[in-house]
Amino acid sequence: MAGIEKTAWANSFATCEFANSITQMPSAPSYVPSLFSPFGDRMTFGERLMNTFYSYVWGHILTVRIDWMQPIFKENLYESVANNSLVLLNSEPLLDYPRPTVHRVIDIGGIVISDGHEQVDEYWSEVLSRRKRTVILSFGTFFQETTMPEAYKATIRRSLSAFDDVTFIWKYENPEENVSQGIENIVEATWIPQVALLNDARLTAFITHGGQGSTLEAAYAGVPILMVPTQGDQMRNAAMIKRAGLGDIVLLNELENGNRLEEAIRELLENEERMEKAKQMAAMLRDRPFSAKENLVRNMEFLAKYGPLRMLDHEGTKLNFIQYYLIDVFFFFGFVMAQIMALICYCCFASCRLCCRRLGRKSKTVKRE
């Protein structure tokens, strides 16, 4: 827009239907979950139907938002986005769902956390040493636990207090509520050094809302995860973590009553296989051929030197719906097959008629004799 030709488009999500439509990257809703889809990559007919609907709806919503912004700009926003040489996604291929892609798409998930972390300070070190096991409970920045129904908070308090040998670090926004009053194994904090805590060997598990940032941080740290998704792409992330064998899911409405949260925490703490898978995933992310930072830097340096990289554009972006999905080709094949079947049927019918006529003539000859 400012006359800069060598550009890349960065997206904070792991996938984006609008990016798919602009780059003509196949969405594959039959096995790739949509951005806000709660399904995994093995879906029933009904789930595939809903996933296709989600893909269309969210792609349409993003298109409408661009239409709203268009009057502010002189340039065509669709063309400006489409002309980006690279598309940067906050996705980690070793963790995310496998999907069809194009050469323009670069996965840089975990770029902020892949180069190490700070150590915890003296206070948090003391907290981590209070008991044999320590668990973080955090619902992120946007979701405020203070707005939770009291029944949800009561379930959380009751579930956490059932583990005397576990210290729970609960990130809670309003200390004046004294939400954990009288429960010795809960440590409240309005802010926590999450990355440093996750990478401390004394931390056992992580209970989280499942935002993309927290999910990747836990995966890089090798910590088992209990997902309590609340909104947006968190349901997709939760299903992704369960698919990888790194954790389990507790739905938000399951906090209303019952023992589901307590059972899930107990299973998370006692499942040795899940802990080993979490450590293995962290090792794989650490030893991958190219780090997210290196992947980004090398591609951006290449773009700066040789861009714009129009050779990465494929002709699919210029095809209409009928051409792209080969509807005209399948229609032609169907027409040809129909003609062949019609010809075969005609030949069979003609052969039958000929045989019947010959049999009729023979029967008449026999009667005359």
ABEGO torsion letter per residue (X at the ends): XAGBABBBBBBABABBAAAAAAAGBBAGAAABBBAABABBABBBAAAAAAAAAAAAAAAAAAAAAAAAAAAABABBAAAAAAABABBBBBBBAAABBBBBBBAABBBABGAAAAAEBBBBBAAAAAAAAABABBBBBBAEAABBAAABBAAAAAAAAAAAAABAABBBBBBBABAAAGAABGBAABBBBABBBAAAAAABAABABBBBAGBAAAAAAAAAAGBBBBBBBABEAAAAAAAAAAAAGABBBBBAAAAABEAAAAAAAAAAAABAAAAAAAAAAAAAAAABABBAAAAAAAAAAAAAAAOBBAAABBAAAABBAAAAAGAAAAAAAAAAAAAAAAAAAAAAAAAAAAAAAAAAAAAAAAAAX
